[in-house]
Amino acid sequence: MRALHTLWRAREAATAAEFALVLPVLVSVLMGMFDMGYNMWATTILQGAVQQAARASTLESASGQTATIDAKVTARVQQLVPSATLAFKRKAYTNFSNVSTPEDYTDTNANGACDNDEAFEDANGNGVWDADRGVTGLGGARDAVLYSATMSYPRAFPMAALVGLSSTVSTTATTVLRNQPFKLQEASTKVGNCK
């Protein structure tokens, strides 16, 4: 009986030692999962707020209200991610197929660059060839507007530093919506020459 009792105590000690070895790994994995879940949740909150703000931005009454709309997105996100900082961008395009595309140009010397006085379509009216033909801002009636918000915040759990990840998370949510048809769409395409 005494041998069984000694064996039982040895098993208890082994279990405690094994648990002490496994516990840090288990806690690290759990905190990593919590961190991933928190980041996914924060991104979902941002995407929902951006969708709602973009819908509000498509109305004619949104002109001059961009700061108010952005403040609503910030307030909604900061209710759940208090330390988040947000930056907003809006670019307007004449239609959806032009979103984030370069202005057209005639590549007469076939070098893949707009240069040497080659003609280009100045879609945004700024007088120079651009790799993105969009116009900063809300645009006008019927324009497709790319609305994006970039959110940065410190990680909720410190485990990322152990695997070499940044202590700050940065994520961007974007959406493209067409403005309401409150008047005829304005077209301001001109022809210019690349320098």
Secondary structure, DSSP 8 states (H G I E B T S, - for coil): -HHHHHHHHHHHHHHHHHHHHHHHHHHHHHHHHHHHHHHHHHHHHHHHHHHHHHHHHTSGGGTT-HHHHHHHHHHHHHHHSTT-EEEEEEEEESSGGGTT----B--TT-SSS--TT-EEEETT-SSS--SS--EES--STT-EEEEEEEEEEE-SSGGGGGGT--SEEEEEEEEEEE---SS------EEEE--
